[in-house]
Amino acid sequence: MMSRLDLCANVPVPLPSLRDLAAARGIKFGSDVDNDMAVAPRDYAELFVNQCALLAPDLSWSAVSHKPDVHEYSCSQTNIDFARDHHILLTGAHLLWHESTPKWFRNIKDRDLAEQAVRRHIRTMLEHFHGQVWSWNVINEAIQIQSQSNYLRPGPLLSNLGSDFISRAFAWAREADDAVLLVYNDYGFEDEKRGAPAKRQALLRLLDSLAKKKSPIDAVGLQSHLNTGFKFDAPAYRDFLRDIASRGLKIIISELDVSDKVAPADVAQRDLAVADSYAKFLNVALDEPGVTGLVVWGLSDRYSWYNDPYFSHDFARKDKLSGRPLLFDENFRPKPAFDAVVKALQNAPRR
């Protein structure tokens, strides 16, 4: 006969909620969702609801507007409904991004017509989702260090609207919604081996330019796609975060994950290497009070973009093993990376 102690030993211990741990520090925690929540396993849906206060959907321009001035949201509607039904706010969802400008927009040659199209798109999106969105990425990935156009990435937005399109887009977004958080979002600020110092300086120049134009930008999103071999200059990154915060801007760690492409094949070693990268980065990032949002780029390895065949040419391991970049494995079990994020949130100062 089992004793009461034996019975208690068989009761699973509830997982800590990253949503609640983050909220206790004044941070909103959430995740991207690269799957259809309408057909996701119940265990995964429950995990998402228990862990997340934010959901990052795919609402980029080309995904919602296949014809001029026509918006439809069927590609993400079930995930939008899921978020609404569980009182989860939306985040991210780039309004303007060079990789997601519709084909019809690229064919516009008249600047006035291009401006009207962008302005209508921003207004339509903000009005349609009013009250369900915590933050909009007004502009995503506009900086290119090698660019000859004042460090701005060439593309249809720059060519059709001119170099001040970023400032104008923020103004149009603020006209459409006077309360939602307006964000500039970009990548490449963490790894010294991949040009982070130059990218950080370019971002600060952009922020100063926007400040001179009195652009209504509220926050900066730092994507933070890391890898287990990244070279991290912690003091330099602390200074960078302080430089952003000193400009009166909030900071969102907006797309955090850790590629294990170059980590050992052994699962236990790989998981520890991934967890160490999360810890090394978050112990610095979350120590900055200006960081008020933390969004991981997926919860489960089952749905990570690193395991999507579309991206295999860039991210696949040479040994063909599936990547393990996220906090939960493909069966939704917590990994050492989850424990690393729990500890980082517990140690973070309150905002």
Legacy VTK file of the C-alpha trace (Angstrom):
# vtk DataFile Version 3.0
C-alpha trace
ASCII
DATASET POLYDATA
POINTS 351 float
0.000 0.000 0.000
1.374 3.431 -0.994
1.984 5.929 1.767
0.728 9.531 1.583
4.342 10.571 0.951
4.543 8.210 -2.034
1.314 9.610 -3.456
2.600 13.159 -3.123
5.829 12.177 -4.845
3.839 11.170 -7.953
2.074 14.537 -8.254
3.815 16.622 -10.952
5.243 19.903 -9.757
3.714 22.822 -11.696
6.153 24.675 -13.924
7.007 28.240 -13.030
5.200 30.683 -15.302
7.573 32.932 -17.247
4.646 35.287 -17.758
4.176 35.683 -14.007
7.881 35.841 -13.172
8.347 38.547 -15.793
5.276 40.486 -14.641
6.660 40.556 -11.102
9.672 42.411 -12.525
7.601 44.796 -14.647
8.332 42.889 -17.880
5.893 41.428 -20.412
6.871 37.948 -21.597
5.685 36.322 -24.794
6.516 34.231 -27.820
6.295 33.996 -31.557
3.999 31.265 -32.834
5.058 29.589 -36.113
2.149 27.185 -36.160
-1.635 27.202 -36.337
-2.963 27.198 -32.782
-6.322 25.906 -34.029
-4.747 22.512 -34.744
-1.912 22.580 -32.196
-1.838 19.837 -29.561
-3.793 20.734 -26.462
-0.646 20.417 -24.342
1.068 23.073 -26.424
-1.901 25.455 -26.316
-2.055 25.101 -22.536
1.697 25.656 -22.287
1.438 28.853 -24.315
-1.423 30.210 -22.219
0.376 29.401 -18.969
3.682 30.923 -20.056
2.840 33.934 -22.248
1.271 37.368 -21.930
2.186 38.261 -25.533
1.842 36.512 -28.894
3.788 37.606 -31.986
1.682 36.812 -35.101
2.565 37.032 -38.784
0.814 40.222 -39.884
3.445 41.617 -42.235
2.196 43.692 -45.143
2.602 41.093 -47.896
0.867 38.503 -45.711
-2.295 40.560 -45.280
-2.493 42.608 -48.499
-2.258 40.734 -51.790
-4.101 43.474 -53.699
-3.876 47.273 -53.424
-5.801 48.632 -50.446
-7.281 45.220 -49.595
-6.504 43.736 -46.179
-7.511 40.270 -45.020
-6.154 38.320 -42.077
-7.018 34.677 -42.757
-3.339 33.656 -42.649
-3.206 34.438 -38.921
-6.844 34.700 -37.889
-6.933 31.535 -35.790
-3.876 32.675 -33.837
-5.346 36.156 -33.416
-8.561 34.587 -32.118
-6.575 32.329 -29.802
-4.778 35.325 -28.318
-8.018 37.269 -27.862
-9.863 34.334 -26.292
-7.068 33.877 -23.723
-6.491 37.581 -23.012
-3.053 37.535 -24.617
-1.946 40.752 -26.309
-0.267 40.886 -29.714
3.245 42.201 -30.235
5.606 42.784 -33.140
3.775 42.195 -36.436
5.943 44.453 -38.594
4.026 47.198 -40.372
6.885 47.999 -42.776
9.681 45.545 -43.635
11.790 45.341 -46.776
11.238 41.579 -47.033
7.466 41.914 -46.811
6.439 44.717 -49.123
3.671 43.497 -51.455
4.517 42.979 -55.113
1.906 45.539 -56.122
3.601 48.180 -53.964
6.983 47.551 -55.583
5.443 48.418 -58.943
4.323 51.879 -57.808
6.547 54.536 -59.358
4.741 57.674 -58.219
5.907 58.913 -54.783
2.536 60.400 -53.817
0.739 57.150 -54.606
3.345 55.179 -52.657
2.939 57.445 -49.651
-0.846 57.119 -49.772
-0.577 53.319 -49.882
1.766 53.161 -46.882
-0.324 55.596 -44.893
-3.557 53.668 -45.591
-1.884 50.388 -44.669
-0.673 51.708 -41.313
-4.020 53.285 -40.493
-5.952 50.157 -41.505
-3.812 47.855 -39.367
-3.845 50.014 -36.250
-7.559 50.673 -36.432
-8.457 47.030 -37.114
-6.420 45.708 -34.154
-7.018 48.606 -31.791
-7.044 47.408 -28.184
-5.550 43.969 -28.940
-1.951 45.053 -29.554
0.685 45.944 -26.946
3.335 47.004 -29.452
3.705 47.458 -33.206
7.003 47.128 -35.019
6.444 50.181 -37.192
9.741 49.592 -39.013
11.692 46.346 -39.138
15.344 45.981 -40.228
15.908 49.293 -42.025
19.632 49.495 -41.172
22.295 48.068 -43.462
25.878 48.862 -42.515
27.232 48.368 -46.033
24.632 50.689 -47.556
25.722 53.821 -49.378
22.383 55.481 -48.534
23.239 56.875 -45.110
23.250 53.364 -43.555
19.625 52.760 -44.642
18.816 49.526 -46.458
17.989 49.941 -50.170
14.541 48.786 -51.203
11.099 49.892 -52.367
10.328 51.794 -49.164
13.472 53.881 -49.406
13.262 54.398 -53.160
9.524 55.172 -53.210
9.316 57.355 -50.093
12.782 58.823 -49.549
15.130 58.687 -46.575
12.636 60.199 -44.133
10.128 57.343 -44.563
10.933 56.015 -41.071
10.062 59.250 -39.302
6.895 59.677 -41.347
5.770 56.113 -40.703
5.999 56.660 -36.943
3.987 59.879 -37.272
1.283 58.119 -39.285
1.143 55.288 -36.742
0.726 57.731 -33.870
-2.093 59.481 -35.735
-3.881 56.140 -36.000
-3.401 55.123 -32.337
-2.299 57.519 -29.617
-1.644 54.854 -26.977
-0.040 51.728 -28.480
3.735 51.218 -28.136
5.528 52.128 -31.394
8.779 50.238 -31.987
11.793 50.264 -34.289
12.974 46.627 -34.549
16.289 45.254 -35.865
18.922 42.513 -35.459
22.676 42.050 -35.118
23.633 43.959 -31.954
25.030 41.155 -29.783
27.825 39.254 -31.535
31.150 41.108 -31.756
32.319 38.725 -34.488
29.397 39.703 -36.736
29.728 43.467 -36.767
27.730 44.337 -33.654
29.713 47.497 -32.727
29.071 49.147 -36.107
25.408 48.108 -36.067
24.954 49.529 -32.569
26.423 52.879 -33.630
24.190 52.986 -36.707
21.113 52.382 -34.575
22.030 55.153 -32.145
22.544 57.517 -35.091
19.088 56.597 -36.385
17.518 57.172 -32.974
19.165 60.588 -32.708
17.916 61.462 -36.174
14.381 60.476 -35.198
14.646 62.511 -32.003
15.602 65.628 -33.980
12.496 65.119 -36.099
10.413 64.609 -32.940
9.248 61.231 -34.204
6.836 59.486 -31.821
8.944 56.358 -31.332
8.446 54.669 -27.950
10.754 51.675 -27.955
13.504 49.725 -29.674
13.165 46.022 -30.402
16.426 44.042 -30.295
15.870 40.723 -32.043
18.679 38.793 -30.325
19.011 35.716 -32.547
22.022 34.224 -30.761
24.146 31.136 -31.298
26.158 28.957 -28.954
29.422 30.361 -30.281
28.612 34.049 -30.128
31.255 36.458 -28.830
29.552 38.682 -26.301
31.118 41.846 -24.910
28.960 42.251 -21.805
30.233 45.721 -20.756
29.774 47.089 -24.284
26.258 45.675 -24.481
25.360 47.160 -21.076
26.513 50.553 -22.333
24.463 50.100 -25.501
21.285 49.374 -23.557
21.923 52.365 -21.314
22.464 54.554 -24.375
19.044 53.549 -25.709
17.326 54.009 -22.347
18.990 57.406 -21.837
17.136 58.605 -24.926
13.850 58.023 -23.124
13.040 54.809 -24.994
11.856 51.433 -23.751
13.603 48.268 -24.929
12.062 44.983 -26.022
14.154 41.833 -26.453
11.961 40.926 -29.362
12.949 37.639 -31.058
15.208 35.741 -28.686
16.474 32.271 -29.516
19.814 30.409 -29.604
20.961 28.434 -32.633
22.821 25.231 -31.760
24.147 24.746 -35.290
27.767 24.525 -34.092
27.101 22.868 -30.704
28.104 19.233 -29.997
25.847 16.453 -31.255
25.281 15.067 -27.753
21.843 16.315 -26.649
22.807 16.984 -23.041
25.886 18.981 -24.066
23.912 20.876 -26.697
21.167 21.801 -24.263
23.673 23.059 -21.719
25.441 25.157 -24.377
22.130 26.708 -25.446
21.151 27.380 -21.835
24.512 28.992 -21.155
23.989 31.384 -24.079
20.543 32.366 -22.802
21.960 32.963 -19.319
25.006 34.919 -20.502
22.843 37.259 -22.575
19.842 37.677 -20.265
21.924 38.293 -17.152
23.075 41.475 -18.885
19.935 42.405 -20.835
17.451 42.011 -17.981
19.690 43.959 -15.615
18.788 47.096 -17.619
15.548 48.618 -16.235
14.720 49.979 -19.681
14.021 46.418 -20.871
10.265 46.024 -20.401
9.505 43.241 -22.887
10.967 39.776 -23.525
9.708 37.785 -26.512
11.251 34.431 -27.401
11.082 33.302 -31.023
9.065 30.203 -30.261
8.506 28.074 -27.166
8.988 24.555 -28.520
11.691 23.113 -30.778
8.871 21.404 -32.685
7.882 24.743 -34.197
11.197 26.585 -34.382
12.026 28.330 -37.658
15.486 26.779 -37.373
13.838 23.410 -38.087
11.776 24.729 -41.004
13.031 23.228 -44.310
12.648 26.676 -45.909
15.575 27.948 -43.816
17.681 24.775 -43.916
20.296 26.244 -46.270
21.271 28.723 -43.542
20.552 26.979 -40.263
20.676 23.210 -40.700
23.309 21.288 -38.763
25.872 19.399 -40.836
24.975 16.207 -38.977
21.288 16.680 -39.988
20.116 16.577 -36.374
17.126 18.739 -35.520
17.937 22.003 -33.814
17.199 22.501 -30.123
17.198 26.330 -29.843
14.193 26.964 -27.604
13.011 26.555 -24.014
10.928 23.385 -24.495
11.725 20.291 -26.540
9.568 18.892 -29.345
7.408 17.113 -26.753
6.906 20.367 -24.813
9.146 19.351 -21.927
11.250 22.088 -20.280
14.971 22.128 -21.039
17.929 23.740 -19.267
17.249 26.848 -21.363
13.904 27.225 -19.589
15.641 27.048 -16.220
18.145 29.677 -17.392
15.355 32.096 -18.328
13.547 31.431 -15.032
16.692 32.250 -13.075
17.431 35.360 -15.150
13.929 36.712 -14.522
14.154 35.920 -10.821
17.435 37.851 -10.591
16.276 40.825 -12.658
15.590 44.100 -10.825
12.004 45.310 -10.590
11.021 48.012 -13.047
LINES 1 352
351 0 1 2 3 4 5 6 7 8 9 10 11 12 13 14 15 16 17 18 19 20 21 22 23 24 25 26 27 28 29 30 31 32 33 34 35 36 37 38 39 40 41 42 43 44 45 46 47 48 49 50 51 52 53 54 55 56 57 58 59 60 61 62 63 64 65 66 67 68 69 70 71 72 73 74 75 76 77 78 79 80 81 82 83 84 85 86 87 88 89 90 91 92 93 94 95 96 97 98 99 100 101 102 103 104 105 106 107 108 109 110 111 112 113 114 115 116 117 118 119 120 121 122 123 124 125 126 127 128 129 130 131 132 133 134 135 136 137 138 139 140 141 142 143 144 145 146 147 148 149 150 151 152 153 154 155 156 157 158 159 160 161 162 163 164 165 166 167 168 169 170 171 172 173 174 175 176 177 178 179 180 181 182 183 184 185 186 187 188 189 190 191 192 193 194 195 196 197 198 199 200 201 202 203 204 205 206 207 208 209 210 211 212 213 214 215 216 217 218 219 220 221 222 223 224 225 226 227 228 229 230 231 232 233 234 235 236 237 238 239 240 241 242 243 244 245 246 247 248 249 250 251 252 253 254 255 256 257 258 259 260 261 262 263 264 265 266 267 268 269 270 271 272 273 274 275 276 277 278 279 280 281 282 283 284 285 286 287 288 289 290 291 292 293 294 295 296 297 298 299 300 301 302 303 304 305 306 307 308 309 310 311 312 313 314 315 316 317 318 319 320 321 322 323 324 325 326 327 328 329 330 331 332 333 334 335 336 337 338 339 340 341 342 343 344 345 346 347 348 349 350
